[in-house]
Amino acid sequence: MSSEAAVKSAIPAELSGMVRSVKLVDGVATIVADASGLGRSAATQLQGELEQAVGAVEGVNEVRVALMADKVSRKIIAVGSGKGGVGKSTLTTNIAVALANQGMKVGVVDADIYGPSQPLLLGTANEKVRAEDKVLIPTQSEFGVKVLSMGQLIEQGKAIAWRGPMVGQALAQLMEADWGDTELLIVDLPPGTGDVQLTMLQKFKPDGAVIVSTPQDLALIDATRAIDLFRQAQVPVVGLVENMAGYLCPECGAVSNPFGQGGTEAAAQAMGVPFMGRVPLAIEIRVASDTGQPPAANDTQHGPYFAGIAAQLGEFLGTVKG
Ligand SMILES: Nc1ncnc2c1ncn2[C@@H]1O[C@H](COP(=O)(O)OP(=O)(O)OP(=O)(O)O)[C@@H](O)[C@H]1O
């Protein structure tokens, strides 16, 4: 048997399907294997097994394994708001879950340094974040959405002291984590137009931005600023979402509008951005969210609101070149 043939036959049968080529020149064996679809740890394991098997072949002094990596064209969508507390995180979670329900591989980056809440919303708050070779491994939620949060990098209550470079490094750790075959990263930004937004635009330019507002005038004025920032950076604004719209009284059935009515749609029209829909103010949304059960995950009364908004985002993503 030629030495090259000996190398080939030394490769375990269960790995041979991934091997694309084998060469042996002057005692150096070069193996090219296809590692697409494998996560970082599985790829490292594949490399180790090939090195061990081929290294044991007589005449082989050195083994070089080249793994062909995944070619994932991952898209990034930022979810922002001008003002805090308008439901940006709730929207992010539920849009992510709704898209995952439609079969998309979705990850959520919780970049909200001031109020990181995604692990809570996705029910992964008790999971400790892991790292391999200093690369973070996202946590898998039960809803098919992976998640990483600033809250896992910062000690609680210390966020206020974070400034420019530290924020940039932390954001990079989250964005450059081992997202594997994730096709879409949805980034939950802090409210406003601060360091995280600027770093995001400079280093990880999103393919689009979704802006969340309540119908209140003040919130809308702030939302306009958020939209302006993305426009200046030439990031397409996918649209404006109105959250905490009409409140349906569970007792008497009357609909009231604590934050006003229709303001967001009118503002969207005035700014020339699409209106993506409204989500009502409902106690069930808050209760389900607080217990890590996003309404979009289950057959709930409010699931369809989020699904509708997610469908529009899905349509937008279809127009983005990979
Ligand atoms: N449509 C809704 N109906 C009822 N409660 C809601 C709704 N949307 C959000 N909430 C609740 O409002 C609170 C604030 O929501 P959320 O944390 O999503 O806002 P945010 O804009 O991300 O806030 P922050 O500025 O802290 O990041 C949460 O308790 C959430 O459960």
The ligand as an SDF file (V2000), in Angstrom:
LIG
                    3D

 31 33  0  0  0  0  0  0  0  0999 V2000
  -46.8460   45.4180   25.5310 N   0  0  0  0  0  0  0  0  0  0  0  0
  -46.5730   45.3250   26.8250 C   0  0  0  0  0  0  0  0  0  0  0  0
  -47.5440   45.1260   27.7360 N   0  0  0  0  0  0  0  0  0  0  0  0
  -47.2660   45.0560   29.0610 C   0  0  0  0  0  0  0  0  0  0  0  0
  -46.0610   45.1600   29.5730 N   0  0  0  0  0  0  0  0  0  0  0  0
  -45.0370   45.3660   28.7070 C   0  0  0  0  0  0  0  0  0  0  0  0
  -45.2330   45.4380   27.3040 C   0  0  0  0  0  0  0  0  0  0  0  0
  -44.0310   45.6350   26.7140 N   0  0  0  0  0  0  0  0  0  0  0  0
  -43.1210   45.6680   27.7100 C   0  0  0  0  0  0  0  0  0  0  0  0
  -43.7320   45.5140   28.9120 N   0  0  0  0  0  0  0  0  0  0  0  0
  -43.1060   45.5220   30.2350 C   0  0  0  0  0  0  0  0  0  0  0  0
  -42.5100   46.8020   30.4150 O   0  0  0  0  0  0  0  0  0  0  0  0
  -41.2710   46.6970   31.0940 C   0  0  0  0  0  0  0  0  0  0  0  0
  -40.1720   47.3110   30.2420 C   0  0  0  0  0  0  0  0  0  0  0  0
  -40.0360   46.5320   29.0660 O   0  0  0  0  0  0  0  0  0  0  0  0
  -38.6090   46.2320   28.4200 P   0  0  0  0  0  0  0  0  0  0  0  0
  -37.6250   45.8340   29.4620 O   0  0  0  0  0  0  0  0  0  0  0  0
  -38.8350   45.3200   27.2850 O   0  0  0  0  0  0  0  0  0  0  0  0
  -38.2820   47.6810   27.9170 O   0  0  0  0  0  0  0  0  0  0  0  0
  -36.9140   48.2810   27.3750 P   0  0  0  0  0  0  0  0  0  0  0  0
  -37.3010   49.3550   26.4410 O   0  0  0  0  0  0  0  0  0  0  0  0
  -36.0420   47.2130   26.8620 O   0  0  0  0  0  0  0  0  0  0  0  0
  -36.3450   48.8580   28.7040 O   0  0  0  0  0  0  0  0  0  0  0  0
  -34.8340   49.2350   29.0940 P   0  0  0  0  0  0  0  0  0  0  0  0
  -34.7180   50.6630   28.7660 O   0  0  0  0  0  0  0  0  0  0  0  0
  -34.7910   48.9620   30.5530 O   0  0  0  0  0  0  0  0  0  0  0  0
  -33.9260   48.3710   28.3150 O   0  0  0  0  0  0  0  0  0  0  0  0
  -41.0900   45.2150   31.3840 C   0  0  0  0  0  0  0  0  0  0  0  0
  -41.5530   44.9350   32.6730 O   0  0  0  0  0  0  0  0  0  0  0  0
  -41.9730   44.5340   30.3500 C   0  0  0  0  0  0  0  0  0  0  0  0
  -42.4590   43.2590   30.7930 O   0  0  0  0  0  0  0  0  0  0  0  0
  1  2  1  0
  2  3  1  0
  2  7  2  0
  3  4  2  0
  4  5  1  0
  5  6  2  0
  6  7  1  0
  6 10  1  0
  7  8  1  0
  8  9  2  0
  9 10  1  0
 10 11  1  0
 11 12  1  0
 11 30  1  0
 12 13  1  0
 13 14  1  0
 13 28  1  0
 14 15  1  0
 15 16  1  0
 16 17  2  0
 16 18  1  0
 16 19  1  0
 19 20  1  0
 20 21  2  0
 20 22  1  0
 20 23  1  0
 23 24  1  0
 24 25  2  0
 24 26  1  0
 24 27  1  0
 28 29  1  0
 28 30  1  0
 30 31  1  0
M  END
$$$$
